[in-house]
């Protein structure tokens, strides 16, 4: 089959499936937030400023950075943190939704914590580039 024909067949499917996947992801995250509200915030709520996610600063991206890692960590809460003595008591569907929500929150938290460092590196690169530009420009003017 010709690549153009394959692309012609795949593109409409992509246009139909992409919004459906995004909607499913949004629904999973919404359901995960509801599960967190029921199972996690009984102990974690009220620890941070109002309107902030009290779990976000605690979510280690190595343990919760993917839904699979988060799912595994939910199954061994006492190992993850000795203070969490109660096991997760929701259904497997609840656990999967919570894992998706925790992974998303861990990734957002990692990006937020990394943002100042990325800005500092960007600023350093920009300043260095400007200094090099000025130095090279000055050399060109001095040359006979």
C-alpha positions in Angstrom: 0.0 0.0 0.0 1.3 3.5 -0.7 2.3 5.7 2.2 0.0 8.5 1.1 -2.9 6.1 1.1 -2.0 4.8 4.6 -1.7 8.3 5.8 -5.1 9.1 4.3 -6.6 6.2 6.2 -4.8 6.8 9.5 -5.4 10.6 9.7 -9.2 10.4 10.1 -8.8 7.6 12.7 -6.3 9.8 14.6 -8.6 12.8 14.5 -11.4 10.7 16.0 -9.4 8.8 18.5 -7.1 11.6 19.9 -10.0 13.6 21.5 -11.5 10.3 22.9 -8.1 9.4 24.5 -7.8 12.9 25.9 -11.3 12.7 27.3 -10.6 9.3 28.8 -7.4 10.7 30.4 -9.3 13.7 31.8 -12.0 11.4 33.2 -9.3 9.1 34.8 -7.7 12.1 36.4 -11.0 13.4 37.6 -11.9 10.1 39.1 -8.4 9.8 40.6 -8.9 13.2 42.3 -12.2 11.9 43.7 -10.5 8.8 45.0 -7.7 10.9 46.6 -10.4 13.0 48.3 -12.0 9.9 49.8 -9.0 7.9 50.8 -6.0 10.2 51.1 -7.2 13.5 52.3 -8.6 12.1 55.5 -5.0 12.2 56.8 -3.3 14.6 54.4 -5.9 17.4 54.2 -5.2 20.7 56.0 -1.4 20.3 56.0 -0.8 22.9 53.4 -2.2 26.3 52.4 -5.9 26.3 51.3 -6.3 25.5 47.6 -3.0 23.7 47.3 -2.6 19.9 46.8 -1.2 18.7 50.2 0.2 15.6 48.6 2.1 17.3 45.8 5.3 18.2 47.7 5.5 14.6 49.0 5.2 12.8 45.7 8.6 11.4 44.7 8.7 11.1 40.9 10.8 7.9 41.2 8.0 6.2 43.2 4.9 7.9 41.7 6.1 9.2 38.3 4.2 6.7 36.2 0.8 5.1 36.7 2.6 1.7 37.1 5.0 3.0 39.7 2.2 4.8 41.6 0.0 1.7 41.4 2.8 -0.4 43.0 3.4 2.2 45.7 -0.2 2.4 46.6 -0.1 -1.3 47.3 2.8 -0.9 49.8 2.0 2.4 51.5 3.7 1.3 54.8 7.0 0.7 53.0 6.7 4.1 51.2 6.1 5.9 54.4 6.1 4.2 57.8 3.5 6.7 59.1 1.0 5.4 56.6 -0.2 2.3 58.5 -3.6 1.9 56.8 -3.6 -0.1 53.6 -5.5 1.3 50.6 -9.0 -0.1 50.9 -10.5 0.9 47.6 -11.3 -1.2 44.6 -8.8 -2.1 41.9 -10.5 0.5 39.6 -10.1 3.1 42.4 -6.5 2.2 42.8 -5.8 2.5 39.0 -7.6 5.9 38.9 -5.6 7.1 42.0 -2.4 5.9 40.4 -3.1 7.9 37.2 -3.8 11.0 39.3 -0.8 10.5 41.6 1.5 10.0 38.5 0.2 13.2 36.9 0.6 15.1 40.2 4.1 13.8 40.7 5.1 14.8 37.1 3.6 18.3 37.6 5.4 18.7 40.9 8.7 17.6 39.4 8.2 20.2 36.6 7.3 22.9 39.1 10.4 22.1 41.3 12.6 22.1 38.2 11.3 25.3 36.7 13.6 27.7 38.8 16.6 25.6 37.9 15.7 25.6 34.2 15.2 29.3 34.3 18.6 29.8 36.0 20.3 27.6 33.3 18.5 29.5 30.6 19.6 32.8 32.0 23.2 31.7 32.3 23.2 30.5 28.7 21.7 33.8 27.6 24.2 35.9 29.5 27.1 33.8 28.2 25.8 34.0 24.7 25.4 37.8 25.0 28.9 38.1 26.4 30.4 36.1 23.5 28.4 38.1 21.0 29.7 41.4 22.4 33.3 40.1 22.6 33.2 38.8 19.0 31.6 42.0 17.7 34.3 44.1 19.5 37.0 42.0 17.8 35.6 42.5 14.4 35.6 46.3 14.8 39.2 46.4 15.9 40.5 44.4 12.9 42.0 46.5 10.1 
